[in-house]
């Protein structure tokens, strides 16, 4: 929190030096302040704020790239003369446990074209997702959502990637639709 407040102070100082307190100057100042905080880490020690902002920026860039790619795929599928879609519902075993983790994951899945979060199992261990096209099969979608989107969300919110060794993908007694 202290680093964030320091970044706001650096942003304000930047705006004062530039003689303008408009949104653009403050945003540039915020970016310059972040670079200053990043550059001073060797002297001041590592900062959770700097690494958290870095994780958030990487997450946003990767999600936007996936969003664009999904949009292109959906547009191609819709523009085909004959629809070859194989829609279906897939249960995704979750490593996410908190309300925030599950909510962010479900909303990001719903925002991605071609997928929609439907329901959460009563034990909160499985998220049901409708997919527009299961051409590669339900396991491909399940693995893609778990290993890319869920892993990135957990890395962003927890600060470390989820451990896959302690958390199995599916138990043999847990059937998946």
Residue frames relative to the residue before (quaternion, step in Angstrom):
aa qw qx qy qz dx dy dz
X 1.0000 0.0000 0.0000 0.0000 0.00 0.00 0.00
X 0.6313 0.5434 -0.3282 0.4455 3.54 1.05 -0.82
X 0.6491 0.5154 -0.3158 0.4619 3.59 1.00 -0.80
X 0.6297 0.5283 -0.3292 0.4648 3.58 1.04 -0.76
X 0.6640 0.4903 -0.3002 0.4782 3.58 0.93 -0.88
X 0.6203 0.5256 -0.3324 0.4780 3.57 1.08 -0.72
X 0.6377 0.5197 -0.3195 0.4704 3.58 1.02 -0.78
X 0.6342 0.5039 -0.3287 0.4857 3.61 1.01 -0.73
X 0.6406 0.5184 -0.3194 0.4678 3.58 1.01 -0.78
X 0.6548 0.4955 -0.3119 0.4779 3.58 0.98 -0.81
X 0.6230 0.5338 -0.3309 0.4664 3.57 1.08 -0.72
X 0.6576 0.4977 -0.3018 0.4783 3.59 0.97 -0.83
X 0.6386 0.5115 -0.3261 0.4736 3.59 1.01 -0.79
X 0.6197 0.5364 -0.3315 0.4674 3.59 1.02 -0.78
X 0.6724 0.4913 -0.2971 0.4671 3.58 0.89 -0.94
X 0.6421 0.5145 -0.3279 0.4642 3.60 1.01 -0.76
X 0.6546 0.5040 -0.3114 0.4696 3.58 1.00 -0.80
X 0.6885 0.4628 -0.2719 0.4877 3.58 1.07 -0.72
X 0.4113 -0.7443 0.4414 0.2862 3.57 1.25 -0.31
X 0.7078 0.3730 -0.2531 0.5440 3.59 1.21 0.43
X 0.1702 -0.8013 0.5684 0.0759 3.56 -0.82 1.00
X 0.3072 0.7485 -0.5314 0.2509 3.61 0.97 0.79
X 0.7188 -0.4767 0.2993 0.4080 3.57 -1.29 0.33
X 0.6500 0.5260 -0.3263 0.4409 3.59 0.97 -0.81
X 0.6690 0.4931 -0.3016 0.4672 3.58 0.89 -0.90
X 0.6571 0.4993 -0.3118 0.4709 3.59 0.97 -0.81
X 0.6450 0.5112 -0.3257 0.4653 3.62 1.01 -0.76
X 0.6429 0.4958 -0.3198 0.4885 3.59 0.96 -0.83
X 0.6463 0.5225 -0.3089 0.4624 3.58 0.98 -0.83
X 0.6244 0.5280 -0.3316 0.4704 3.55 1.05 -0.75
X 0.6561 0.5062 -0.2986 0.4735 3.58 1.01 -0.85
X 0.6500 0.4961 -0.3097 0.4853 3.58 0.97 -0.86
X 0.6391 0.5256 -0.3198 0.4616 3.59 0.99 -0.80
X 0.6351 0.5178 -0.3286 0.4696 3.58 1.00 -0.78
X 0.6431 0.5118 -0.3231 0.4691 3.60 0.94 -0.85
X 0.6325 0.5184 -0.3313 0.4706 3.60 0.99 -0.79
X 0.6692 0.4877 -0.3060 0.4698 3.61 0.89 -0.88
X 0.6330 0.5240 -0.3237 0.4689 3.57 1.03 -0.77
X 0.6956 0.4875 -0.2746 0.4507 3.58 0.91 -0.95
X 0.7028 0.4596 -0.2736 0.4690 3.61 1.10 -0.56
X 0.3771 0.7488 -0.4759 0.2656 3.61 1.21 0.07
X 0.6412 0.5182 -0.3671 0.4308 3.66 0.85 -0.73
X 0.7035 0.4473 -0.2705 0.4815 3.61 1.03 -0.70
X 0.7746 0.3670 -0.1821 0.4818 3.58 0.92 -0.90
X 0.5444 -0.5958 0.4079 0.4269 3.57 1.23 -0.33
X 0.6541 -0.5308 0.3563 0.4043 3.57 -1.21 0.40
X 0.2229 -0.7852 0.5710 0.0876 3.53 -1.12 0.78
X 0.4382 -0.6870 0.5158 0.2644 3.57 -0.87 0.95
X 0.6011 0.5680 -0.3547 0.4362 3.58 1.11 -0.65
X 0.6748 0.4938 -0.2978 0.4606 3.59 0.85 -0.96
X 0.6928 0.4515 -0.2926 0.4802 3.60 0.86 -0.86
X 0.6276 0.5416 -0.3394 0.4446 3.61 1.06 -0.66
X 0.6492 0.4942 -0.3153 0.4846 3.58 0.98 -0.82
X 0.6318 0.5320 -0.3283 0.4584 3.57 0.99 -0.82
X 0.6523 0.5055 -0.3091 0.4727 3.61 0.94 -0.88
X 0.6594 0.5146 -0.3104 0.4517 3.59 0.96 -0.86
X 0.6560 0.5029 -0.3135 0.4675 3.59 0.95 -0.85
X 0.6473 0.5041 -0.3179 0.4752 3.59 0.94 -0.86
X 0.6440 0.5254 -0.3236 0.4522 3.59 0.95 -0.85
X 0.6709 0.4997 -0.3027 0.4566 3.60 0.85 -0.96
X 0.6579 0.5045 -0.3162 0.4612 3.60 0.90 -0.88
X 0.6880 0.4729 -0.2935 0.4657 3.61 0.84 -0.92
X 0.6560 0.4995 -0.3252 0.4631 3.60 0.97 -0.77
X 0.6463 0.5114 -0.3271 0.4624 3.60 0.95 -0.79
X 0.6266 0.5211 -0.3378 0.4709 3.59 1.03 -0.72
X 0.6619 0.4880 -0.2998 0.4836 3.58 0.98 -0.84
X 0.6224 0.5454 -0.3275 0.4559 3.58 1.05 -0.75
X 0.6615 0.4892 -0.3020 0.4815 3.58 0.93 -0.89
X 0.6600 0.5064 -0.3135 0.4579 3.60 0.89 -0.90
X 0.6526 0.5028 -0.3132 0.4724 3.61 0.94 -0.82
X 0.6360 0.5288 -0.3262 0.4577 3.58 0.99 -0.79
X 0.6453 0.5088 -0.3152 0.4748 3.58 0.98 -0.82
X 0.6601 0.5068 -0.3126 0.4579 3.59 0.90 -0.88
X 0.6578 0.4933 -0.3133 0.4752 3.60 0.93 -0.84
X 0.6450 0.5176 -0.3246 0.4590 3.60 0.94 -0.83
X 0.6435 0.5052 -0.3229 0.4758 3.59 0.96 -0.79
X 0.6643 0.5050 -0.3089 0.4563 3.60 0.89 -0.89
X 0.6832 0.4892 -0.2914 0.4571 3.58 0.91 -0.86
X 0.7036 0.4785 -0.2677 0.4520 3.61 1.02 -0.74
X 0.4909 0.6506 -0.4457 0.3704 3.62 1.21 -0.12
X 0.5598 -0.6198 0.4250 0.3489 3.60 -1.03 0.74
X 0.7717 0.1688 -0.1074 0.6037 3.58 1.05 -0.76
X 0.3842 -0.7238 0.5245 0.2312 3.52 -0.78 1.03
X 0.1062 -0.8016 0.5874 0.0338 3.55 -0.83 1.02
X 0.3248 0.7758 -0.4844 0.2408 3.55 1.20 0.47
X 0.1486 -0.7464 0.6425 0.0897 3.51 -1.25 0.65
X 0.1075 -0.8309 0.5427 0.0588 3.60 0.18 1.22
X 0.1395 0.7929 -0.5873 0.0837 3.54 -1.22 0.45
X 0.4093 -0.6695 0.5635 0.2583 3.51 -1.39 0.18
X 0.0821 -0.7993 0.5952 -0.0096 3.54 -0.87 1.04
X 0.3271 -0.7167 0.5823 0.2007 3.55 -1.06 0.81
X 0.1633 -0.7881 0.5906 0.0588 3.57 -0.75 1.09
X 0.3310 -0.7292 0.5576 0.2189 3.62 -0.60 1.07
X 0.2749 -0.8081 0.5086 0.1127 3.56 -0.80 1.02
X 0.2554 -0.6969 0.6460 0.1782 3.50 -1.26 0.66
X 0.5379 0.6051 -0.3955 0.4336 3.57 1.27 -0.38
X 0.1307 -0.8279 0.5437 0.0430 3.57 -0.86 0.93
X 0.7045 0.4567 -0.2866 0.4615 3.61 0.94 -0.76
X 0.6585 -0.5030 0.3813 0.4099 3.55 -1.26 0.37
X 0.6530 0.5206 -0.3197 0.4476 3.59 0.94 -0.86
X 0.6623 0.5086 -0.3123 0.4530 3.60 0.86 -0.91
X 0.6870 0.4780 -0.2829 0.4685 3.58 0.86 -0.97
X 0.6613 0.5146 -0.3102 0.4490 3.60 0.94 -0.86
X 0.6612 0.4917 -0.3122 0.4728 3.59 0.88 -0.90
X 0.6605 0.5069 -0.3127 0.4572 3.59 0.88 -0.90
X 0.6794 0.4896 -0.2991 0.4575 3.61 0.82 -0.96
X 0.6720 0.4912 -0.3063 0.4619 3.60 0.94 -0.80
X 0.6591 0.4958 -0.3189 0.4670 3.60 0.96 -0.75
X 0.6085 0.5252 -0.3511 0.4802 3.59 1.09 -0.65
X 0.6834 0.4828 -0.2917 0.4634 3.60 0.91 -0.87
X 0.6479 0.5170 -0.3220 0.4575 3.60 1.09 -0.60
X 0.6168 0.5398 -0.3479 0.4551 3.58 1.16 -0.50
X 0.4729 -0.6916 0.4602 0.2938 3.62 -0.71 1.02
X 0.7785 0.3348 -0.2652 0.4598 3.54 -1.01 0.88
X 0.7554 0.2772 -0.1888 0.5629 3.60 1.24 -0.14
X 0.0395 -0.7871 0.6155 -0.0016 3.54 -1.20 0.61
X 0.3616 -0.7078 0.5636 0.2249 3.58 -0.84 0.96
X 0.2160 -0.8164 0.5278 0.0908 3.56 -0.75 1.06
X 0.8047 -0.1416 0.1818 0.5471 3.55 0.67 -1.10
X 0.3087 -0.6979 0.6146 0.1998 3.49 -1.37 0.36
X 0.4890 -0.6646 0.4689 0.3151 3.57 -0.88 0.90
X 0.6469 -0.5500 0.3536 0.3925 3.61 -1.13 0.55
X 0.7021 0.4410 -0.2780 0.4850 3.61 1.07 -0.62
X 0.4248 -0.7510 0.4118 0.2931 3.60 1.38 0.10
X 0.5289 0.6398 -0.4024 0.3859 3.58 1.15 0.55
X 0.7663 0.2520 -0.1416 0.5737 3.60 1.27 -0.15
X 0.1738 -0.7557 0.6269 0.0752 3.53 -0.99 0.98
X 0.2590 -0.7686 0.5675 0.1421 3.55 -0.82 1.02
X 0.0807 -0.8103 0.5793 -0.0362 3.53 -0.76 1.17
X 0.2657 -0.7205 0.6159 0.1759 3.56 -1.02 0.86
X 0.1086 -0.7859 0.6074 0.0398 3.55 -0.89 0.98
X 0.5056 -0.6682 0.4661 0.2839 3.54 -1.00 0.87
X 0.8141 0.0613 0.0026 0.5774 3.58 1.03 -0.75
X 0.0733 -0.7890 0.6100 0.0009 3.53 -0.68 1.17
X 0.0872 0.8477 -0.5173 0.0794 3.57 1.03 0.82
X 0.7366 0.3932 -0.2222 0.5034 3.59 0.99 -0.83
X 0.6151 -0.5656 0.3340 0.4361 3.57 1.29 0.07
X 0.6390 -0.5584 0.3713 0.3768 3.56 -1.21 0.47
X 0.6206 0.5559 -0.3593 0.4203 3.61 1.03 -0.64
X 0.6232 0.5384 -0.3447 0.4505 3.59 1.04 -0.71
X 0.6617 0.4835 -0.3041 0.4857 3.59 0.95 -0.85
X 0.6393 0.5358 -0.3199 0.4492 3.56 0.93 -0.93
X 0.6945 0.4645 -0.2819 0.4716 3.59 0.83 -0.96
X 0.6357 0.5343 -0.3345 0.4455 3.59 0.99 -0.79
X 0.6939 0.4670 -0.2873 0.4668 3.59 0.85 -0.91
X 0.6777 0.4925 -0.2984 0.4573 3.59 0.98 -0.79
X 0.7717 0.4013 -0.2052 0.4486 3.54 0.75 -1.06
X 0.7278 0.3591 -0.2634 0.5215 3.61 1.10 -0.36
X 0.7993 0.3405 -0.1976 0.4540 3.56 0.27 -1.23
X 0.7000 0.4523 -0.2971 0.4660 3.61 0.71 -0.96
X 0.6449 0.5194 -0.3324 0.4515 3.60 0.92 -0.83
X 0.6628 0.4973 -0.3093 0.4667 3.60 0.98 -0.80
X 0.6377 0.5184 -0.3294 0.4650 3.60 0.99 -0.81
X 0.6789 0.4824 -0.2983 0.4663 3.58 0.89 -0.89
X 0.6212 0.5240 -0.3423 0.4715 3.59 1.04 -0.70
X 0.6581 0.5112 -0.3055 0.4606 3.56 0.97 -0.85
X 0.7719 0.3945 -0.2041 0.4548 3.59 0.75 -1.03
X 0.7351 0.4009 -0.2358 0.4932 3.59 1.04 -0.70
X 0.4602 -0.6899 0.4463 0.3362 3.56 1.15 -0.53
X 0.7652 0.1863 -0.1378 0.6006 3.58 1.25 -0.08
X 0.5587 -0.5997 0.4339 0.3741 3.58 -1.08 0.60
X 0.5520 -0.6087 0.4390 0.3634 3.59 -1.08 0.63
X 0.4192 -0.6887 0.5241 0.2745 3.56 -1.04 0.72
X 0.2620 -0.7891 0.5379 0.1392 3.54 -0.60 1.13
X 0.5620 0.6116 -0.3989 0.3886 3.59 1.17 -0.34
X 0.7441 0.4013 -0.2291 0.4825 3.58 0.92 -0.88
X 0.7384 0.3378 -0.2064 0.5459 3.57 1.20 -0.40
X 0.2669 -0.7908 0.5292 0.1529 3.55 -0.39 1.18
X 0.6036 -0.5669 0.4182 0.3734 3.55 -1.24 0.48
X 0.7753 -0.1434 0.1319 0.6008 3.58 0.77 -1.01
X 0.3559 -0.6930 0.5681 0.2652 3.52 -1.06 0.61
X 0.6037 -0.5921 0.3852 0.3696 3.59 -1.06 0.66
X 0.6954 0.4662 -0.2851 0.4667 3.59 1.12 -0.56
X 0.6268 0.5294 -0.3289 0.4676 3.57 1.30 -0.11
X 0.1842 -0.8137 0.5377 0.1219 3.60 -0.05 1.19
X 0.1812 -0.7728 0.5978 0.1121 3.54 -1.08 0.72
X 0.4866 -0.6919 0.4481 0.2895 3.54 -0.88 0.91
